[in-house]
């Protein structure tokens, strides 16, 4: 017989990690005009994305991707699921 004890941690670091994981796992079902996302990369820095066009009632759209200085790096056109799968994008809420 094995007994397992689970102790909740109140560590801020664990709480931040759990929040990031929760946001990353949130499924992106549709694209809304003006919707914004962020993706941090240890090597290349932080990237931002913003929906500039909505197609097929939000199923797909066009998103511009910029760097920390606002330089446009790329444009993505496709479905919300394809965009989410293209990287570890987290929705910016607020």
N, C-alpha and C positions, 0 to 999 in steps of 0.2 A: 504494500500500500504506500502510495506517495501522497504527501500533503503539500499543497502549494499555497503559499501566502502571498497575496498581492498587496503591496503598500503603495499608496498614491504619493507621488512626489510633488512637492510644491516649488520645485526649482524653476526659476524664470527661464533658464536655458531650455529645459524640457518643455515648458509651456510654449515657448516661441517655436520650437521644432514641431510640436504637435499642431500648432496653428498653421504653420507653413504647409505641413502635410495635408491638413484638412482642406486648405485652399487649393492645393495642387490636385487633390482628388475630386474636387467639385467639377462635375461634368459640364462642359460648355455645350449647351443645347442650341443656342442661337446667337447670332451677331446682331447687335443693336448699334445704330448710328451714334458715334461719339464714345462708344465703349472703349475702355483703356485697360491694358495689361502691362505687366512688368516681368522681366526675366533677368536674373543675376547670374553671371558666369565668372568663376574665379579667375580665369585667364583673360577673357575679352572684355569684362566690365558689365555694366548694366544696360539692358535694352528696353525700349518702350515701344508699345504698339497701340495704334488707335484705328478703330473702324471708321472709314471714310465713305463707304458705300455699302448699302444693304441690298441683297438680291434674294429672290424667292421667299419673300416674307420672313427673312432672317435666317433661313437655312444656310445661306452662304453670303459672302460679301468680300469687300476689298479692305485690306488692312495695311497701313504704312508702318514700317519698323524704323525707329530712330535710335541713335546712340545717346549718351548722357548730355551731349552738347546740342542735340536737336538736329543733327545731320541725318538726312534720309539715307538709310542703308539698303532697304529692300522694300518691295511691295508684295504682299501675299493676296492671292485671289483663290477662294475655295470655300469649302464648308467649315462650319464651326468646329466640327470634330477633327478635320484635317489640320486646322490651325492649332488646336490644342495639342495634337500629336507631333507637331513640328518642333516642340521644345517644352521646357518647363515653365510655361506662361502662367502667371497668377493674375487673376482679375483684380483691378484696382477699384475698390468700392468707395463710394463717397461722393 
